[in-house]
Amino acid sequence: MRLFIAALITEEVRRSLARTQTALQQAAPDRALRWVAPENYHITLLFLGEQPEERMPTIVQAMESAAAGVAPFKVGVQGLGVFPNWNRPTVLWAGVSEGTAELTRIANALEQRLLPAPTGKAFHPHITLARLKTPCRDADSLKKRLHDAVQRLLPAPFGAYELRTISLMQSTLTPDGSLYTELAQAPLNH
């Protein structure tokens, strides 16, 4: 089972992100961009990869432990950018403007409980909107069109919501893209 732990977003924020994604697709209609389906928008807290089904109780217990120390909190979604940078963009994302400290705390707790060795990478909460295939033909032109479209949309406020649970998700890869299924939830409660 290919698993990850996520903070899911509300339908209102999802619709706002989808409108912006449509505007970006029109500005940079290129096959080098693989757009994430709006129903798959989420904030990844920890990617676990392939896991045996018998590990599920341990994962859910770690989620409950990580969530238990955090009260429900507001997540603000605003801004657009790329990883790692505009010279070599590989991921186009929407940013998190509020709730970053709490999301980071949960992500770090999950990593400590579930990974054999910490990754050492800084956690940057975001919602992936597209992935850029590399290398691609006419990459400089695509980067410029995408950058210009992003700049026109900033500050790109997408809304805010109260996060009350974190979710264990299964990712099934298909020829049409990933299908996500929620397998379990852990409530936030302090």
N, C-alpha and C positions, 0 to 999 in steps of 0.2 A: 504494500500500500504506500503510495506517494503522499506524504502528509506535510502540512504546515499549520501553524497556529496564527490566527488573524484577529484583528479588530475589524469587524464588519461595519459598513457605513449605512446610513439611512437612505430611503428611496428618494427623498428630497435632494440630498447631496449627490446621489447617483445621477439624477436627472440633470442637475446643473453641470456636472462633469461631462455627461454625454453631449450636452449642447456645445460645450467648449471643444470636445473631441471632434464633433462634426465640423466646426469652424476650422480646426487645425487640419482635418482631412481635406477640406476644400482648398486650403492654402498650400498644402504640400501633398498632393495626390501622387504618391510614389509607392511602388511595390516594395521598396526597401524598408518601408515602415510596416510592422505587424501590429495592428491596433488591438488592444485588449477589449473584449466584449464588455459593455457596461454592466451586465449581470455579474461579471467577475471582479469588479473593482473592490479592493480591500486594502487594509494596511497589514503587511506581513510583520508579525512579531518574531517568528522563528520558523525557518524552513528546516524540516527534518529529513526530507528525502524519503527514500524507500525504507519502510519500517515493517517488521513482522506484526501481524495482527495481535499476537499475544503481548506486545508491548503497550497496547492501547491503555490498559488500566494505569500503568506507570505514568504515561503521558498525561492522562486526565488528572491524576493525583497531583502532578507537578503544576498543571494549569491551575487547579484549585488552590494550591499553596501560593503560587505567584499572585493570583487575583485576590486572595484573602486579605492581604495587607494594604489594598488600595480601594478607596471609596469611589463610587461612580464619579466620573469627571467629564468636563466639556472638551470635545475635540473640535477644533476649528480647522477647516480645510481651505487653504488659500495659497495662491502662487503656482507658478509653473517653472520647471527647470529640467536639466538633463544630468545624468551621471555618465562618465565621471566629469566631463566638462564639454564646452561647446567645440573644442578642437577635435574631440573624439567621442561624440555622443553615442551612447548605446541604449540608454533608457530615457524616455520622456516621462516626467512625473508631475503630479499635483502635490503640493506641499502641505504640511501640517503646521498651522500657525499657533495653535493652542492645544495643550495637552501633551506636548512633547516630553516633558519631564516624567509624567506618569507612564506614558507609553514606553519610554526608555527604561524606566524602573522595572516594568513588567517583562520587557524583552530580555533585560539582563538577568532577571531572576529565572526566567525560563531557560536561558542559555546555561546558567550555572547548574540547574537541576537536570537538564536533559542531554547536554553535550559532554562527551568524555573529556574534551579540552576546549576551553573558550577560544573563539575565533580571533579575538583581539581587534576585530573591526568595530569602528564606531557605529552605533545604531542611528540611522536617519529615517524617521517615519515618513512614509510617502505612499501615494497611490500610483501605481504604474498605469500609464495611459497607452504607451506604445513602446515597442522595442525596435531598434534600428539594426537591420542586417548589415554586417560588415564583412568584407568590404562591399561597397555598392557602387554601381556606375554613377558618375556625375555626383559624387558625394558632396563636393563643395557647394554646388548649386542647391542640393537638398538641405544641407545644414543652414545655408543663408535663408532660404524660404521658410524653413521651420523656425529659425531664430527670429526672423522678422514677424512671423505670425504670433509667436509667443509674446514678443515685446508689445504688440498692438493689444493683446488681451490682458496684460498686467494692469492692476494688481491681482486680477483673477480670483475674486472671492466666491467660494463655492458653498458656503454655509457652515453651520455648526450643529452639533448634536451631543447628547449625553451618552457616553459609553457606559453600559451596565454589565456587559459580559464579554468574554473572549471566547473564540471558537476554534475547535479542532476541525480542520478541513482536509478532505481527500481530493487530490488532483488526479483526474484521469485524462491522459493525453489521447486526443483523437485527431484524425486528419483535418478536422474543422477547427481545431483549437482545444484548449483545456476545458474540461467540465469540472466544476467544483461542487462538492457535496459536504454539507455540515454534518459531522459525526457526533460532536459533543459540545457542550457549553460549560463554562465556569463563570459564576457570577462574581462581580466585584463587590466586595463588602469589607468595610473597615470597622 
